[in-house]
């Protein structure tokens, strides 16, 4: 019996959920390379859900100044986009039906986004008083 996947993927007996998710992770990584200028294999991405929203960090796994600069530039650009309600980069990577995305796009004016430069990368913080948007940020982080 096929299992329906939340993203609309139907698994057959020949393809189990783990195989699909590994394929999906590969697809996300390939699309991410088109958006993110730094080496994905040499970075750690942290999504920390908080009561007020969440913290996103991209950290270089080594002290390569070029990678760190690429991370910082990318996150500064995303910061500017997110403040305008432009979430097109995550949508490109994860799909326009990415969990939480529609709520973030329509409610962006209620979300305070801040950028902090870290010695080994950068950090974006998302804060809101709206329970609906906090839930959307958490869903977005889990995508």
Secondary structure, DSSP 8 states (H G I E B T S, - for coil): --EE-TTS-EE-TTS-HHHHHHHHHHHHHHHHHHH--S-GGGEEEEEEEETTEEEEEEEESS--HHHHHHHHHHHHHHHHHHHTT--HHHHHHH-TT-TTHHHHHHHGGG-EEEEEEETTEEEEEEE-S-HHHHHHHHHHHH-
